[in-house]
């Protein structure tokens, strides 16, 4: 289980983890980002997961298709680029 920093919202910390996973290729293009799996992995409520996906969607990292789910849509440039 992730050790959360009590000075920051959980959803921002989870979004940071997912951003790193996308950047590293652990979550490749078209990877299904399951809300249920995120809930279980980080032991948070669905509303928290929805904040995470909304933030990642706003950044253009994922796209959500109703009835299908959220998918990784782009790979951000690596830090050394």
N, C-alpha and C positions, 0 to 999 in steps of 0.2 A: 504494500500500500504506500502511496505517496505521502510524504511528510509535507503538509501545507504550511506556508508562511502565514501566520495570523495577521500580518499587516497588509496583505493583499487579498482581493477577492479570489475565491477558488477558481472561478471560471477563467480568469486571466492566466492563472498558473497552468491550468489544463490546456488552454489555447497555446501557451508557449511550448508545452511538451509536444503537442500535435504539430505545431509549426516546425519544430526541430525534426520530428519524424518525417515530415514531408520533405524538408530540405536535404535530409540524409538519404532519402530514397527508400526508407523503411516503409513509407506509405507512397507507393508509386502512382503515376498518372492513372486515373480511373479507379483507384482503390475505394471500396465502399467503406465509408466512415459510419459504423453502426452506433446509433445513440445508445442502444441497450448495452453494447460492449463497453462503451465509455462509462456509462453509469456504473457497471459492475467493477471495471478496473479501478476507477477512482473513488468508488463508493460515495457517489453524490446523487442528488435528485435530478429528475428529468429536466426540471426548469433550469438547472445549472448547465446541463448539457446543451440545452437549446440556446443559452447565451453564448456558449463556446461556438456552436455551429453558425450562429448569426454573425459573430465577429469574423470568423474565417470566411464566411460567404461575402461579407462586406469588403474584405481584403482581396477577394478574387481567388482565394486558394481552393475553395470548394464550390460546387454547384449542387443545389438540391432540386430533385425532380419529385413532385408529389406522387406518392404511391410506390416510389422506387428507392429513395434514400438520398444521402449526400455522398458525393464522389469528389476525389481530388481532381482538380481541373488544371493545375499548372504547377510547375516546379519553380520556386523562387531562386534567384541567383545565390550561389554559395557565398559565404562571408568573405572569401579571399578573391572573389571576382571583381 
